[in-house]
Amino acid sequence: MSRTTRRGALAAATVALALTAAACSSSSDPGSSSDPSASVSGSSAFQAQHRGGTLKLVAHAAAGSFDPQVNYTLQYWQLFQSMYDGLLAFKKVNGQESFTVVPDLATAMPKVTNGGKTYTFTLRKGVTFSNGKPLTTADVVASFQRIFKVSSPTAGTFYNGIVGADACLKTPASCTLSKGVVADAAAGTVTINLTAADPEFEYKLAVPHAVVVPKDSPAKDAGTKPLPSTGPYMAASYDPNRALKLVRNPHFKEWSREAEPQGYPDAIDYTFGQTVESEVTAVENGQADWMYDPPPADRLSEIGTKYAAQAHVNPLTAFWYATLNVNMAPFDNKLARQAINWAVDRSAVVRLYGGTNLASPACTILPPGFPGHVDSCDYTKGGGTTWKAADLAKAKALVKQSGTAGQEVGIVTQDDDVNKSIGQYLQSLLTQLGYKATLKPLSGNIQFTYIQNTKNKVQLALTSWYQDYPAASDFLNVLLSCASYHPGSDSSINISGFCDKGVDAQMQAALKTSQTDKAAADKQWGAVDQAVMAQSPVVPLINPKLIDFTSTRVGNYRFSKQFYMLVGQLWVK
């Protein structure tokens, strides 16, 4: 996408027109700062005159553990981009190029041999952790072992192809990967051996779960005690009930502008505990520079008119969905699960999220425009390839046929306004269908891990998924494969507990095909999507768009399709 500097107040009569206009200019808009020099930025070179200041971020809640190999939320993955590094990284740039993988702690892209099963990296020299210790090949080996020792959520899906990973998954504490990840300290190389070629492996090495941390890092979730980092920022303090503070890493020296550019703010203060309404007001008044949460619907009109130059709207490869626990009543009955899919009015959920300029109805797990997506809608009145309307009569008939009417159903959502309102809608809908539905809103700081743990007996949960990297397996294999289901764990990302041997075999076949023919594999993934929807372990609700609402102090807005707003690249001076 070419860069433009289209800016200014939007004289739209309605919020729809205003936000549409903002969307047209947002992802390529270099800034919306009151500083005239911030309005045009044609260079990717560091501009020292904009270095300094404190960037103030706000959110309704924290996002739990700050361990980069454990946390699996957009909220912190976005921050980790300016803190932690792996052997590889996604380019820190605007637009489509942000899906490109580049060398980070490695000096170059790996030498791939042995039929695509062996990756050899040369480690970059002169990199130092924020605690003053130099980066070594031993840190790299220990970090890959740690993925399994801390039971990282993607250990069984992203990194299970490493030689020795099967033993590490069975007994994490004794994980060595002795033949899987091999260091040559004298040569400064690290070699990773796979059991089979994996065309997505470079993507998997570029996400936070594969970052390199010191070899003496604890072999358990670090929680609220942030680990030393290699990037431009380090965590000075973290209290998930109050605030997170990032400051400059005194040992950081930029080695690759593409992989890890130096940051502009001197400090980044992230405070938690505000209502979403107060977050909007804080940004409008210049008391905060950016809000993490979606603005509530009743504030969109003012944002889209009076503050339109500060609103950046971007379409996302993501979906919001309801999980249905296939291992507990009533949703251990496929007819009951299908009933919910027929009953949900996706248009109502779109309205609750903020309207058609912020979301569209979803019928499939793979989002539109994503590899493998097929226009298909199994649960819409009258049939067709796109969603039209709910069929409540059909849903009630299925509930009756299933014999589950009258059963209790608990619904677990986050407690912010948007999530809670969608939860209230689902509660009302299930009551209409004959269930005894109750709503349990939880802080976003704990909800995501809570709904993953089978010990909490969550029947229905509202959650969302934003791509880790552009491959269909990142939705279907990660969210709904047998390998992603870990009973009793806070890291069981297959929240529905769905494990269908036939569907799993289809997934494995698609993964194998992707080694040689990506186009053919994408067709297979499209078929997997439809096979999963026939079993109905989840209810796709909406495909969202994102509003980044920034203060007038902020310039140099950059939107990575991979990790969203590049926090460390914002100007606040």
C-alpha positions as CSV (number, residue, x, y, z in Angstrom):
1,M,0.0,0.0,0.0
2,S,1.4,3.4,-0.9
3,R,1.8,5.9,1.8
4,T,-0.4,9.0,1.9
5,T,-0.7,12.0,4.2
6,R,-4.5,12.4,3.8
7,R,-5.6,14.0,7.1
8,G,-7.7,16.6,8.7
9,A,-11.2,16.9,10.3
10,L,-13.9,14.8,8.6
11,A,-17.2,16.7,8.1
12,A,-19.3,13.5,8.0
13,A,-22.9,13.8,9.0
14,T,-22.9,10.3,10.6
15,V,-20.5,8.2,12.5
16,A,-20.6,5.6,9.7
17,L,-19.3,8.0,7.1
18,A,-16.8,9.4,9.5
19,L,-15.3,6.1,10.5
20,T,-15.3,4.9,6.9
21,A,-13.2,7.9,6.0
22,A,-10.9,7.3,8.9
23,A,-10.5,3.8,7.8
24,C,-9.4,4.9,4.3
25,S,-6.5,6.9,5.7
26,S,-5.6,5.2,8.9
27,S,-3.1,2.4,8.2
28,S,-1.0,4.6,6.0
29,D,-1.4,7.8,8.0
30,P,2.1,8.6,9.3
31,G,0.8,10.5,12.3
32,S,-1.9,12.7,13.8
33,S,0.2,14.8,16.1
34,S,-0.1,18.5,16.8
35,D,3.6,18.7,15.8
36,P,3.6,19.8,12.2
37,S,6.8,17.8,11.6
38,A,4.9,14.7,12.5
39,S,2.4,14.9,9.6
40,V,4.8,13.7,6.9
41,S,7.3,11.0,7.4
42,G,8.7,9.5,4.1
43,S,11.7,7.9,5.7
44,S,12.1,4.8,7.8
45,A,15.3,6.1,9.3
46,F,15.3,6.9,13.0
47,Q,14.4,10.6,13.5
48,A,16.3,11.6,16.6
49,Q,14.3,14.9,17.1
50,H,11.3,12.8,18.0
51,R,13.0,10.7,20.7
52,G,11.9,11.2,24.2
53,G,8.8,11.7,26.4
54,T,6.5,9.2,28.2
55,L,3.8,7.4,26.2
56,K,0.7,6.8,28.3
57,L,-1.4,3.7,27.6
58,V,-4.6,2.7,29.3
59,A,-6.7,-0.5,29.5
60,H,-9.6,-1.8,31.5
61,A,-7.5,-4.8,32.7
62,A,-4.1,-6.3,32.5
63,A,-3.5,-9.5,30.5
64,G,-2.1,-11.8,33.1
65,S,1.4,-13.3,33.0
66,F,4.1,-11.1,31.5
67,D,6.1,-14.2,30.6
68,P,6.6,-13.9,26.8
69,Q,6.8,-17.7,26.4
70,V,3.5,-18.1,28.3
71,N,1.3,-15.1,27.5
72,Y,-0.9,-15.6,24.5
73,T,-2.7,-12.3,24.2
74,L,-2.6,-9.5,21.6
75,Q,-2.4,-7.0,24.5
76,Y,1.1,-8.1,25.5
77,W,2.3,-9.6,22.2
78,Q,2.0,-6.0,20.9
79,L,4.4,-4.8,23.7
80,F,6.8,-7.7,23.4
81,Q,7.7,-6.5,19.9
82,S,9.8,-3.8,21.4
83,M,11.1,-5.9,24.3
84,Y,12.0,-9.5,23.3
85,D,13.7,-11.0,20.3
86,G,13.9,-14.5,18.6
87,L,16.2,-15.8,16.0
88,L,13.7,-14.4,13.5
89,A,11.2,-11.6,13.6
90,F,8.4,-10.2,11.5
91,K,9.3,-6.9,9.9
92,K,8.3,-3.9,12.0
93,V,6.6,-1.9,9.2
94,N,3.3,-0.8,7.9
95,G,1.0,-3.0,5.9
96,Q,1.4,-6.2,4.0
97,E,5.2,-6.3,4.4
98,S,4.7,-6.8,8.1
99,F,4.0,-10.5,7.3
100,T,7.6,-10.8,6.1
101,V,10.0,-12.8,8.3
102,V,13.5,-11.3,8.6
103,P,16.7,-12.2,10.7
104,D,16.7,-10.9,14.2
105,L,19.1,-12.5,16.7
106,A,20.4,-14.5,13.8
107,T,22.7,-12.7,11.4
108,A,20.8,-14.1,8.4
109,M,17.9,-16.3,7.4
110,P,18.7,-19.9,8.2
111,K,20.5,-22.4,6.0
112,V,17.9,-25.0,5.4
113,T,19.1,-28.5,4.6
114,N,18.2,-32.2,5.0
115,G,15.0,-31.9,2.9
116,G,13.7,-29.0,4.9
117,K,14.3,-30.6,8.3
118,T,17.4,-28.9,9.4
119,Y,17.8,-25.2,10.1
120,T,21.2,-23.7,10.9
121,F,21.5,-20.2,12.3
122,T,24.5,-18.0,13.1
123,L,23.9,-16.0,16.2
124,R,24.5,-12.3,16.1
125,K,27.4,-11.0,18.3
126,G,27.3,-8.1,20.7
127,V,23.7,-8.5,21.9
128,T,23.3,-8.0,25.6
129,F,20.3,-8.7,27.9
130,S,18.8,-5.8,29.9
131,N,20.5,-7.4,33.0
132,G,23.9,-6.8,31.4
133,K,24.6,-10.4,30.5
134,P,25.7,-11.2,26.9
135,L,23.5,-13.3,24.6
136,T,25.0,-16.7,24.0
137,T,24.1,-19.9,22.1
138,A,23.4,-21.5,25.5
139,D,20.6,-19.0,26.0
140,V,19.0,-20.0,22.7
141,V,19.1,-23.7,23.6
142,A,17.7,-23.1,27.1
143,S,14.9,-20.9,25.7
144,F,13.7,-23.7,23.4
145,Q,13.8,-26.2,26.3
146,R,11.9,-23.6,28.4
147,I,9.0,-23.5,25.9
148,F,8.2,-27.1,27.0
149,K,9.2,-26.7,30.7
150,V,6.7,-23.8,31.2
151,S,4.1,-25.7,29.1
152,S,3.8,-22.8,26.6
153,P,0.4,-22.8,25.0
154,T,1.9,-23.6,21.5
155,A,4.4,-26.2,22.7
156,G,2.2,-29.0,21.3
157,T,1.3,-27.3,18.0
158,F,4.1,-24.9,16.9
159,Y,7.2,-26.6,18.3
160,N,6.1,-30.3,18.5
161,G,8.0,-31.0,15.3
162,I,11.4,-30.4,16.9
163,V,13.3,-33.7,17.4
164,G,12.8,-34.7,21.0
165,A,9.7,-32.6,21.5
166,D,7.5,-35.7,22.0
167,A,9.5,-36.6,25.1
168,C,9.4,-32.9,26.3
169,L,5.6,-32.9,26.0
170,K,5.3,-36.0,28.1
171,T,7.8,-35.0,30.8
172,P,8.4,-31.2,30.5
173,A,10.7,-30.9,33.5
174,S,13.4,-33.1,32.0
175,C,13.2,-31.6,28.5
176,T,16.6,-31.4,26.8
177,L,15.9,-31.4,23.1
178,S,19.5,-32.8,22.9
179,K,19.2,-33.8,19.3
180,G,16.6,-31.1,18.4
181,V,18.3,-27.9,19.3
182,V,22.1,-28.1,19.1
183,A,24.6,-25.3,19.8
184,D,28.2,-24.8,18.6
185,A,29.5,-22.1,20.9
186,A,32.8,-21.9,19.2
187,A,31.2,-21.4,15.7
188,G,28.4,-19.3,17.2
189,T,25.7,-21.4,15.5
190,V,22.5,-23.0,16.6
191,T,21.0,-25.9,14.6
192,I,17.3,-27.0,14.9
193,N,16.4,-30.4,13.6
194,L,12.8,-31.3,12.8
195,T,11.1,-34.6,12.4
196,A,9.5,-33.5,9.1
197,A,9.7,-30.4,6.9
198,D,7.5,-27.6,8.1
199,P,6.9,-24.7,5.7
200,E,5.5,-22.6,8.5
201,F,8.4,-23.1,10.9
202,E,10.0,-19.7,10.2
203,Y,6.7,-18.0,11.1
204,K,6.7,-20.0,14.3
205,L,10.2,-18.8,15.2
206,A,9.1,-15.2,14.8
207,V,6.4,-15.1,17.4
208,P,6.9,-14.3,21.1
209,H,6.7,-17.9,22.4
210,A,10.1,-18.5,20.6
211,V,11.9,-15.5,22.0
212,V,15.3,-15.9,23.6
213,V,15.6,-15.3,27.3
214,P,18.5,-15.8,29.7
215,K,19.4,-19.4,30.3
216,D,18.9,-19.0,34.0
217,S,15.3,-17.9,33.6
218,P,12.9,-19.9,35.9
219,A,11.6,-23.1,34.5
220,K,8.0,-22.0,35.4
221,D,5.7,-19.2,34.5
222,A,7.5,-16.0,35.5
223,G,4.1,-14.3,36.1
224,T,4.5,-10.8,37.3
225,K,8.3,-10.9,37.5
226,P,9.3,-9.8,33.9
227,L,12.3,-11.6,32.4
228,P,15.3,-9.6,31.1
229,S,14.9,-8.5,27.5
230,T,17.2,-7.8,24.5
231,G,15.1,-5.2,22.7
232,P,14.9,-1.4,23.2
233,Y,12.6,-1.6,26.2
234,M,12.6,-3.5,29.5
235,A,10.0,-3.8,32.2
236,A,10.8,-1.7,35.3
237,S,7.7,-2.9,37.2
238,Y,4.5,-4.8,36.8
239,D,1.4,-4.9,39.0
240,P,-1.5,-6.4,37.0
241,N,-3.9,-4.7,39.4
242,R,-2.5,-1.3,38.7
243,A,0.2,-0.6,36.1
244,L,3.1,-1.7,33.9
245,K,6.1,0.5,33.3
246,L,8.6,0.0,30.5
247,V,11.8,2.0,30.3
248,R,14.7,2.0,27.9
249,N,17.0,-1.1,28.0
250,P,20.4,0.6,28.7
251,H,22.3,-2.1,26.9
252,F,20.3,-2.0,23.6
253,K,22.0,-1.0,20.4
254,E,20.0,-1.2,17.2
255,W,21.3,-4.1,15.0
256,S,18.5,-4.3,12.5
257,R,16.0,-1.6,11.8
258,E,13.7,-4.1,10.1
259,A,13.7,-6.6,12.9
260,E,14.1,-4.5,16.0
261,P,14.1,-0.7,15.5
262,Q,15.1,1.6,18.4
263,G,12.1,3.1,20.2
264,Y,11.1,6.8,20.4
265,P,9.5,7.2,23.9
266,D,11.8,7.2,26.9
267,A,9.2,5.4,28.9
268,I,5.9,3.7,28.4
269,D,3.4,3.8,31.2
270,Y,0.4,1.4,30.9
271,T,-2.3,1.8,33.6
272,F,-5.1,-0.6,34.3
273,G,-8.5,-0.4,36.0
274,Q,-10.3,2.3,34.2
275,T,-13.7,1.9,32.6
276,V,-13.8,2.0,28.9
277,E,-15.8,5.2,29.0
278,S,-13.1,6.9,31.1
279,E,-10.4,5.6,28.7
280,V,-12.1,7.5,25.8
281,T,-12.3,10.6,27.9
282,A,-8.7,10.3,29.0
283,V,-7.5,10.1,25.4
284,E,-9.8,13.0,24.3
285,N,-8.4,15.2,27.2
286,G,-4.8,14.2,26.5
287,Q,-4.4,12.4,29.9
288,A,-3.7,9.2,28.0
289,D,-2.2,8.7,24.5
290,W,-4.0,5.4,23.5
291,M,-6.6,3.0,24.7
292,Y,-6.4,-0.8,24.3
293,D,-10.1,-1.6,24.5
294,P,-12.7,-1.1,21.8
295,P,-14.5,2.2,22.4
296,P,-18.1,1.7,23.5
297,A,-20.8,2.3,20.9
298,D,-22.2,5.4,22.6
299,R,-18.8,7.2,22.1
300,L,-18.2,6.3,18.4
301,S,-20.2,9.3,17.1
302,E,-17.9,11.8,18.8
303,I,-14.8,9.9,17.9
304,G,-15.9,9.7,14.3
305,T,-16.6,13.4,14.0
306,K,-15.0,15.6,16.5
307,Y,-11.9,13.4,17.0
308,A,-11.8,11.7,13.6
309,A,-8.2,12.7,12.9
310,Q,-7.2,10.7,15.9
311,A,-9.1,7.5,14.9
312,H,-7.2,4.9,13.0
313,V,-9.5,2.0,11.7
314,N,-8.0,-1.2,10.4
315,P,-9.6,-4.4,9.2
316,L,-8.3,-7.5,11.0
317,T,-7.8,-11.2,10.2
318,A,-9.6,-12.2,13.4
319,F,-12.8,-13.5,14.7
320,W,-14.8,-13.3,17.9
321,Y,-16.5,-16.6,18.8
322,A,-18.4,-18.5,21.5
323,T,-16.8,-21.8,22.7
324,L,-19.2,-24.7,23.5
325,N,-17.7,-27.3,25.8
326,V,-18.2,-30.6,24.0
327,N,-17.3,-32.6,27.1
328,M,-20.0,-31.2,29.4
329,A,-23.8,-31.1,29.3
330,P,-25.6,-29.7,27.4
331,F,-23.0,-29.2,24.7
332,D,-21.8,-32.7,24.7
333,N,-24.8,-33.1,22.5
334,K,-24.1,-32.0,18.9
335,L,-27.8,-31.0,18.3
336,A,-27.6,-28.6,21.3
337,R,-24.4,-27.1,19.8
338,Q,-25.9,-26.7,16.4
339,A,-29.0,-25.1,18.0
340,I,-26.8,-22.3,19.3
341,N,-25.3,-21.7,15.9
342,W,-28.7,-21.5,14.3
343,A,-30.1,-19.2,17.1
344,V,-27.4,-16.5,17.3
345,D,-28.2,-13.3,15.5
346,R,-24.8,-12.2,14.2
347,S,-26.2,-8.8,13.2
348,A,-27.2,-8.2,16.8
349,V,-23.6,-9.0,17.9
350,V,-22.2,-6.6,15.2
351,R,-24.4,-3.8,16.7
352,L,-23.3,-4.6,20.2
353,Y,-19.6,-4.4,19.0
354,G,-20.1,-1.0,17.5
355,G,-21.8,-1.4,14.1
356,T,-21.1,-2.4,10.6
357,N,-18.0,-0.1,10.3
358,L,-16.4,-2.0,13.1
359,A,-17.4,-5.6,12.4
360,S,-19.2,-8.0,10.0
361,P,-21.1,-11.3,10.7
362,A,-18.9,-14.4,10.7
363,C,-19.9,-17.9,9.5
364,T,-16.6,-19.6,9.4
365,I,-13.5,-20.0,11.6
366,L,-11.1,-18.7,8.9
367,P,-11.7,-15.0,8.3
368,P,-12.4,-13.5,4.9
369,G,-9.2,-12.8,2.9
370,F,-7.3,-15.3,5.0
371,P,-5.5,-18.4,3.4
372,G,-8.0,-21.3,3.1
373,H,-11.1,-19.2,3.7
374,V,-14.2,-20.3,1.7
375,D,-17.4,-18.3,1.6
376,S,-19.7,-20.7,3.4
377,C,-22.5,-20.4,5.9
378,D,-24.0,-23.5,7.4
379,Y,-26.2,-21.8,9.9
380,T,-28.2,-19.0,8.2
381,K,-31.9,-18.9,7.5
382,G,-32.6,-19.8,3.9
383,G,-29.1,-21.1,3.3
384,G,-26.3,-19.5,1.2
385,T,-22.7,-18.6,1.4
386,T,-23.1,-15.5,3.6
387,W,-25.0,-14.9,6.8
388,K,-28.5,-13.5,6.4
389,A,-30.5,-14.2,9.6
390,A,-30.9,-16.4,12.6
391,D,-33.4,-19.3,12.5
392,L,-34.8,-19.4,16.1
393,A,-37.6,-21.9,15.2
394,K,-35.0,-24.4,13.9
395,A,-32.9,-23.8,17.0
396,K,-35.8,-24.5,19.4
397,A,-36.6,-27.6,17.5
398,L,-33.0,-28.9,17.8
399,V,-33.0,-28.1,21.6
400,K,-36.2,-30.1,22.0
401,Q,-34.8,-33.0,19.9
402,S,-31.6,-33.0,22.0
403,G,-33.5,-33.3,25.2
404,T,-31.4,-30.7,26.9
405,A,-34.0,-28.0,27.5
406,G,-34.1,-26.8,31.1
407,Q,-30.4,-27.5,31.8
408,E,-28.2,-24.9,33.4
409,V,-25.6,-23.1,31.2
410,G,-22.9,-20.7,32.6
411,I,-21.6,-18.1,30.2
412,V,-18.1,-16.7,31.0
413,T,-17.1,-13.3,29.4
414,Q,-14.7,-10.5,30.2
415,D,-16.2,-7.8,32.3
416,D,-15.7,-4.8,29.9
417,D,-18.7,-3.1,28.4
418,V,-18.6,-4.7,25.0
419,N,-17.9,-8.3,26.1
420,K,-20.4,-8.1,28.9
421,S,-23.2,-6.7,26.6
422,I,-22.6,-9.6,24.1
423,G,-22.7,-12.0,27.1
424,Q,-26.0,-10.5,28.2
425,Y,-27.4,-11.0,24.7
426,L,-26.2,-14.7,24.7
427,Q,-27.8,-15.2,28.2
428,S,-31.1,-13.8,27.0
429,L,-30.9,-16.0,23.8
430,L,-30.2,-19.2,25.8
431,T,-33.1,-18.4,28.1
432,Q,-35.4,-18.1,25.0
433,L,-34.2,-21.5,23.9
434,G,-35.2,-23.0,27.2
435,Y,-32.0,-23.1,29.2
436,K,-31.3,-21.7,32.6
437,A,-28.5,-19.3,31.6
438,T,-26.3,-17.3,34.0
439,L,-23.6,-14.8,33.2
440,K,-20.2,-14.8,34.8
441,P,-18.1,-11.7,33.8
442,L,-14.4,-11.9,34.8
443,S,-11.6,-9.4,34.6
444,G,-9.7,-9.7,31.3
445,N,-6.6,-10.2,33.5
446,I,-7.8,-13.8,34.3
447,Q,-10.7,-14.7,31.9
448,F,-8.6,-16.0,29.1
449,T,-6.6,-18.5,31.3
450,Y,-9.8,-19.3,33.3
451,I,-11.8,-20.5,30.3
452,Q,-9.0,-22.7,29.1
453,N,-8.8,-24.8,32.3
454,T,-11.2,-27.7,32.4
455,K,-11.2,-27.7,36.2
456,N,-13.3,-24.5,36.0
457,K,-16.0,-26.4,34.1
458,V,-16.8,-23.6,31.7
459,Q,-19.7,-24.5,29.4
460,L,-19.9,-21.5,27.1
461,A,-17.3,-18.7,26.9
462,L,-17.0,-15.6,24.8
463,T,-13.5,-15.1,23.4
464,S,-11.6,-14.0,20.2
465,W,-8.7,-15.1,18.1
466,Y,-6.3,-12.8,16.2
467,Q,-3.8,-14.5,13.8
468,D,-0.3,-15.3,15.0
469,Y,0.9,-15.6,11.4
470,P,-0.8,-15.8,8.0
471,A,-1.6,-19.6,7.7
472,A,-4.9,-21.5,8.1
473,S,-3.4,-23.9,10.6
474,D,-2.9,-21.0,13.0
475,F,-6.7,-20.9,13.5
476,L,-7.8,-24.5,12.9
477,N,-4.9,-26.6,14.2
478,V,-4.1,-24.3,17.1
479,L,-7.7,-23.8,18.3
480,L,-9.3,-27.1,17.5
481,S,-6.8,-29.9,17.2
482,C,-6.4,-32.7,19.7
483,A,-2.8,-31.6,20.3
484,S,-4.1,-28.2,21.7
485,Y,-6.4,-29.8,24.3
486,H,-4.7,-30.2,27.7
487,P,-7.2,-31.0,30.5
488,G,-6.4,-29.3,33.8
489,S,-4.1,-26.7,32.3
490,D,-4.4,-22.9,32.0
491,S,-2.7,-23.3,28.6
492,S,-5.4,-25.4,26.8
493,I,-6.1,-23.1,23.9
494,N,-8.7,-25.6,22.5
495,I,-11.2,-24.2,24.9
496,S,-14.1,-26.3,23.6
497,G,-12.2,-29.5,24.3
498,F,-12.9,-30.6,20.7
499,C,-10.9,-33.7,19.6
500,D,-12.3,-35.4,16.6
501,K,-10.0,-38.1,15.2
502,G,-11.4,-37.8,11.7
503,V,-11.1,-34.0,11.6
504,D,-7.6,-34.3,13.2
505,A,-6.6,-36.6,10.4
506,Q,-7.8,-34.0,7.8
507,M,-5.7,-31.4,9.6
508,Q,-2.6,-33.6,9.6
509,A,-3.1,-34.2,5.9
510,A,-3.3,-30.5,5.2
511,L,-0.2,-29.9,7.2
512,K,1.6,-32.5,5.1
513,T,0.4,-31.1,1.8
514,S,1.5,-27.6,2.8
515,Q,5.1,-28.9,2.7
516,T,5.0,-29.1,-1.1
517,D,1.8,-27.4,-2.3
518,K,0.4,-24.4,-0.4
519,A,-2.5,-23.8,-2.7
520,A,-3.7,-27.4,-2.4
521,A,-3.2,-27.3,1.3
522,D,-5.4,-24.1,1.6
523,K,-8.2,-26.0,-0.2
524,Q,-7.8,-28.8,2.4
525,W,-8.0,-26.3,5.2
526,G,-11.2,-24.8,3.8
527,A,-12.7,-28.4,3.9
528,V,-11.4,-28.7,7.5
529,D,-13.2,-25.5,8.4
530,Q,-16.5,-26.8,7.1
531,A,-16.0,-30.2,8.8
532,V,-15.4,-28.4,12.1
533,M,-18.5,-26.2,11.7
534,A,-20.6,-29.4,11.0
535,Q,-19.6,-30.5,14.5
536,S,-20.3,-27.0,15.9
537,P,-17.8,-26.8,18.8
538,V,-17.7,-23.0,18.4
539,V,-20.0,-20.3,17.2
540,P,-18.3,-17.7,14.9
541,L,-19.8,-14.4,15.7
542,I,-18.0,-11.5,14.0
543,N,-14.9,-10.5,12.1
544,P,-13.8,-7.2,13.8
545,K,-12.0,-4.1,12.7
546,L,-9.8,-2.2,15.1
547,I,-10.0,1.4,16.2
548,D,-6.8,2.8,17.5
549,F,-7.8,6.0,19.2
550,T,-4.8,8.2,20.0
551,S,-4.2,11.6,21.6
552,T,-3.1,14.7,19.7
553,R,0.4,14.2,21.2
554,V,0.9,11.1,19.1
555,G,2.7,11.0,15.8
556,N,4.2,8.4,13.5
557,Y,1.3,6.0,13.8
558,R,2.3,2.7,12.2
559,F,0.0,-0.4,11.8
560,S,1.6,-3.8,11.4
561,K,-0.9,-6.4,10.0
562,Q,1.0,-8.9,12.1
563,F,1.1,-7.2,15.6
564,Y,-1.0,-4.1,15.1
565,M,0.1,-0.6,16.3
566,L,3.8,-0.4,16.7
567,V,3.9,1.0,20.2
568,G,7.6,1.8,20.3
569,Q,7.5,3.7,17.1
570,L,5.1,6.3,18.3
571,W,6.2,9.9,18.8
572,V,5.1,11.7,21.9
573,K,7.4,14.7,21.8
